[in-house]
Every structure is written in structure tokens, then in C-alpha cells.
Amino acid sequence: MKITNTVFQVDDVTGGPSIILGENFISLIDTGIPKSEGKIFSLIESLGRKPSDLKHILITHSDGDHIGSLHALVQATGAKVYAQRDETDVIQGKRKSRGGQKIRKPVQVTQVVKDGDVLAIHGGIKVVESFGHTTGHVVYLLLKENLLMAGDCLNNVNGLAGSMPQYTANMQQSKETVKKLATLAPESIVFGHGPPILSGASQKLKALAESL
């Protein structure tokens, strides 16, 4: 699905991975469930690029539907991996996931990100801590497009909402996250679950925050 001229969400992959086109490289936000690498590479090739162009993989959190294909993608491309500290411990196999198991195929995280970091790719990508869904969830704000890559701290399955309660580690934190993200006033939002909001997202997000 085309989000902007440079951002595309991979269709029919749980977890909503999205690619961002650079001039001579590609970045990926999350990796979907296991064995999604084929669909990700197919989208890349359909846009006239090569899988080897994938240089950066930005992870919102370490649930299985967001890092399921991470190992395969890194093995195939050697892409750098970015994640928050708590999520990094799960990804690298140092800590059990919240499901109680250690990851079967650990991956080395290249850069541990924190709140306020701005990654110097694609015109600047700001890292925003968005805890609640998990203990280390982050979102990525594409500054040039004012586009929020929200992972699972927001969803749009049945209308715009915060983290799904049944999958939320800390409900109070998740509510504070909604209020925090509303102050960013993004024009568009891409979700791990549910269709994107392509315009007017800031008003909808503000209304959600005020309802909490």
C-alpha cells in the first residue's frame, strides 16, 4: 500500500511492516511475522529496487509479529538494526520475551535508540518512547513527512485507539503515551494493526487523547 511517494506498507503481513525509500538505500519499520521476508522483498522489487538495498531496520518493539522475520532479513541483507534498550535485550536473546521464552534466533542490534534521538536518514527520523504496550516500545516520526510509524501503541482496527488492552503491559503508561503522541500532531499515522490514516491524523489523535 502506498502511504507517500517514499513510504509503502507491505500488504497482507501481520504487524504492518513498512519500507521507506531513500535515494540509494531502503529502510524498514518492523518485520512482521516469521517468513514475511518474501513479501517484503517482493514489494521492494516491485518498486524497482533490490533486496540488497535494505540497509536499516527500525524496530518498534520485540513482539513476534514485529520481529518475526528480522533474523532472515538481516541474514539476507546485513542491514543495521535499531531498537530501544529493553527490546534489544529480547532481540539479542539476553532476556525472555513477555511470552516467557527466549528468541530462537537472536539478532545483534546495531544501535540502541532512546527518546529524542533523531536518526540522520530520510530527512530525519525522530525516536519517541511510547511505553505501555511493552516496556520499551518506541515509535518513529518521519520529520519530513510528519508521518508517525506507530507500531502497536496505537491501533486502527475498529477506529483509532490506544494499545489493545489484552496485549498491554501497563494500561496507565499506554494512556500517557496516547497523550504524549497527540502533542506531536502527526499528519499521517501508520499502524501495526489497522489501516493507515493518511491525513488529518492529528485531530483524531487529539480527540482520542482528550477522551482518556
Beta strands, then each sheet from edge to edge (+ up, - down):
strand 1: 7-9
strand 2: 18-21
strand 3: 26-29
strand 4: 54-58
strand 5: 80-84
strand 6: 111-113
strand 7: 118-119
strand 8: 125-129
strand 9: 138-142
strand 10: 147-149
strand 11: 154-155
strand 12: 161-162
strand 13: 188-190
sheet 1: 1+ 2- 3+ 4+ 5+ 6+
sheet 2: 7+ 8- 9+ 10- 13-
sheet 3: 11+ 12-
end
